[in-house]
Amino acid sequence: MYLIVGLGNPRKEYENTRHNIGFAVIDAISEQAGIPVTEKKHRALIGKGLWEGEKVILAKPQTYMNLSGESVRELRDYYRVDETSRLIVISDDISLDAGRIRIRKRGSAGGHNGLKNIIAHLGHEDFIRVRIGVGEKPQGYDLADYVLGHFSPEEKKIMEEAASTAAEAVRMILRENVEAAMNQYNRGRPSDGSGGRE
């Protein structure tokens, strides 16, 4: 069983913000896999089903970004998922160009408060993460304002395509393995993965 978690903030005003791209990817997976994400459980909206022959739990934590780990830990414990190989966390990343995707098998939070909280609750950094670039913060912008800001119409189109592509990347992880997905999708400008973040 895979636990696939997209990070974001609940409530209408946070829809289509940079910080909520993880939710958008879960929505794209939900559509591709035909798995509705509507059940309220473990402080998340979840959906259960089969995708690429694997049992999957799709989850959108409803704890707000900075407490994402509380929901992820509850889900991990309840479904007894081996988080080192069967947990996939999808998040935004301001150190990557808008729409670019990076997949890693482990790594630091890079300043991302959602990832930081998950690492704190799991007690380690060894879980798969799919990072979606939302573009670097413009000079003079407050970081929180930037990541909680909405996409421009041009950015929105790029990010819709990125969400769909990220869903395909997750599909490849299930169908083949994380290395195959990394080889396929970690293209373009190298990133040190540090990702200075809010």
Buried (B, 14 or more C-beta within 10 A) or exposed (E): EBBBBBBBBBEEEBEBBBBBBBBBBBBBBBBBBEBBBEBEBBBBBBBBBEBBEBEBBBBBBBBBBBBBBBBBBBBBEEBEBEBBBBBBBBBBBBBBBBBBBBBBBEBBBBBBBBBBBBBEBBEEBBBBBBBBBBBBBEEEEEEEEBBBBBBEEEBEEBBBEBBBBBBBBBBBBBBEEBEBBBEBBBEEEEBEBEBEBB
